[in-house]
Amino acid sequence: MKILILGSGGREHALAWKISQDSSKPQIFCAPGNAGTASLGTNLAIGVMEFDKIVPWCVENKPDLVVVGPEAPLCAGLADKLEAIGTKVFGPSEAAARLEGSKIFSKDFMEAAGVPTAKSASFSSTDCARALEYVCEHGAPIVVKADGLAAGKGVTVAMTVADAEQAVCAALEGKVFGKAGNKILIEEFLDGPEASILALIDGEHVVMLASAQDHKRVNDGDKGPNTGGMGAYSPAPCVTDDMLAIIREQVFKRTLRELKKRGIVYKGVLYAGLMLTPKGVKVLEFNCRFGDPEIQAILARWDGDILPALFATVDGTLSENLVRWKYETSVCVVMAAGGYPGSYKQGDVITGIPDAEKIPGVNVFHAGTKLDADGRILTAGGRVLGVTALGATVRLSTDRAYEVCGKIHFDNAHYRRDIAWRALAAKSK
């Protein structure tokens, strides 16, 4: 059996790791992959947006399944192109991926579906003055979002009117997000803990995955700019069984009904970023792929084979019995390059990974790495590694993850020291 995984980050390394453990013993290919995936299969010199190379490779090599990691190729219609040549692909169509590809479309969709979400208004590049008036009228804190894909960096949580005005002008006039910021969404600020809930959807059925909680801000205490994610843990204590039932009905079921109403077949994973407010669950955003780093923490807890669930998602035969969870808690700490999410250096040598991986219950997932001609592991991105540990308690898994971080070294490495602080605080209470 051949499995092709598209992507080069920590999400794709975690997927390759989990799939490699499958009882079917599949042959794994990663395009383009990273230094971590190279040890699990064959890396291909093909970028995720090089459709003119991906499609011919699939025609020639006939993979049994293609798992698309990042959002950009999904939003550009890769799943449609692969299905057209008869290749099974885990990931939604271009029409379904608009739930992530356009925040304005997603907001309009949620309102039509009755999915609880924040109040908002949208503005184009010709509406900058009107957008600034809206900010002044509603005050701060307030949230400014680029409409399109911005690699997880298109959201500004502005605590002052001045910060909001700067974010509006930077997107609409400064073009800091390129075409992704030609339109923006300005939302009311929601207060409360965040949670990440993912579900597999096969067009008809919804199977929820384990809860997780991400840490978006770059520094301890949730300070500093938003990033693609500085760490995650699973499960999230704030998401109770009763709350999961509400999320299933009000978020995923309503979304599926609206998709079907519009004639859109969704097959893949749907990620709901949620705010647990005093007035109930509110959806902050939808993603059409596995969250990163959430999936690293989630996959560490997946009990048994994953491929049957992925194939069932594509084939329309999804059922609850295909997904089981270990009782342990998992924690993922992201080790980033100094300066991230701003400018950062690449090409620094990483040491200590082999010794770190000897610690039981630990996986070091590569997010931004590459191999040089001498086989050394080098930094090649902003988020470099996702140190993921499994433990009987959140304290044990957290301590284990940070023990590993202390054994790995590269120049100007930066990581938060308070990942899972909410779970630890809840446990102490």
Helices and strands as residue ranges (DSSP letters): E 2-7, H 10-20, E 27-32, G 37-39, E 42-43, H 51-61, E 65-68, H 71-75, H 78-84, E 89-90, H 94-101, H 103-113, E 120-124, G 125-127, H 128-138, E 142-146, E 155-158, H 161-172, G 178-181, E 183-188, E 194-202, E 206-208, E 213-214, E 217-219, E 223-226, E 231-234, H 241-247, I 248-253, H 254-261, E 267-277, E 280-287, H 294-301, H 307-315, G 320-322, E 329-336, H 353-356, E 362-366, E 369-371, E 377-379, E 383-391, H 394-405, H 421-428
